[in-house]
Amino acid sequence: MSGSDTAFVLICAALVLFMTPGLAFFYGGLGRRKNVANNIMASFFIVGLEIVMWMVFGFTLAFGSDHGGIIGGFDYLLMGGVGSNAGPYAATIPFMAYALFQMMFAIITPALITGAIAGRMRFKALFLFILLWTIVVYYPIAHMVWGQGGILAAIGSVDFAGGNVVHISSGVSALVLCICLGRRAGYDQVNYRVHNIPLVAIGATLLLFGWFGFNAGSALAADGLAVHAFATTALSAASAELAWMLMDALTDGGKPTLVGACTGLVIGLVAITPGCGYVPLWAAIIIGGLASPICYFAVSVIKPKFGYDDALDAFGCHGVGGIWGGIATGLFASKQVNPALGFDGLVFGDVRLLGAQLVAILVTIALAVVGTLVCVAIVKLCVGSLRVSVHEEHMGLDISQHGERAYPSFNGLDD
């Protein structure tokens, strides 16, 4: 047991928790003025819901004794047996510290989905959907990738900090859910502009700050591997930010935008997440530098081509960025960086890791698609329509779903 490792992991857990309010501000600023409180609430309520679920039964389903390589057992129900001694996943920190760190991933992952359905989903339908999705999709994927006996780990795939578990699962589910909901009213006629650019920048800054805990903390020790993950995270984010600014300069009248810089920054963080503890520093520059044009293509070409309404580009950034990051890990991972790797990446002469990564990505996509459709069907049976009415949508979800305004009207009248 190591006091320094324990302190490091707890601090990183707090940083990861800080990312969910950051995401709330990021999504809140990107959305429409009349929906900003709803966009922020969509992340905030998940903090409370996921903590309770995780402590009662979530951790044991994700990290309990293996059942078929797909789901955990009930060994740790109500956190029984999870205490101050080291557990099976980390030798130098209390088992509870590991559980708390993983809990923060379970909080932010479903919050990512909410960007795709901004402005049109009933809050009680969203609440029930997130609850079900966490059980049906998140816990099984977390077990298959990170749990002892997990089927995706067994084939040799790797995911250092959540490419499959966090970004691909949420991004693909976001795409399916937004298609099930349908497009916003007036989608083809209305010009949806970012309503609060400073709020977007604040959210992106908080995400960047917390992401170092997200990635470096996944080393589960204050050691050289954590330092390496920290460095690759910074490099990928920086190169992706510069790449998006360049694309802005080349395509939008020669003017790089703050929203574009923030978007590129986040995409670089997404792309490096699965490989931050496996790839060399030089590879992080390539991964981030290519992530921005890949996601830019998804957002500006694929989305208009197929006509789905991914409102705040949850799939275009997290789904596509996570898929690229998983593939890039199979290309650039090296045993010299992390001796725990089973195989080197393709660039270093071994194709096996890339094959395992592709299989893991396909399995994650399949589970996300099927699981989301199952959850949607159950929610419809329980609460009826997923969508607000046309009148409520025009009114705005701040008023129709929460009875409050994010921005008061300064008209001289009493509130």
KAMOSUL-V594013 format. One line per field, one symbol per residue. psi: psi as a letter, one per 30 degrees, with the letter a starting at -180 (. if undefined). Layout:
psi: ???
This chain:
psi: kkeeeeeeeeeeeeeeefeeeeeeeeeeefalefgeeeeeefeefeeeeeeeeeeefeeeeegakkjggellagegkggkgjbflkaffkfglkeeeeeeefeeefefefeeefefgkggkkeeeeeeeeeeeeeeeeeeeeeeeflkgkeeeffglljegheeedeeeeeeeeeeeeeeelllkgeffkjjlkfjeeeeeeeeeeeeeffeeeeefffgliaeeeeeeeeeeeeeeeeeeeeeeeeeeffhggjkleeeeeeeeeeeeeefefgfgflleeeeeeeeefeeeeeeeeefeeeeefgliiegheeeeeeeeeeeeeeeefefkkfeejffkekllefggkfeeeeeeeeeeeeeeeeeeeeeeeeeeeeeeefbkfllleeeeeekfeeeffhlkejljigflk.
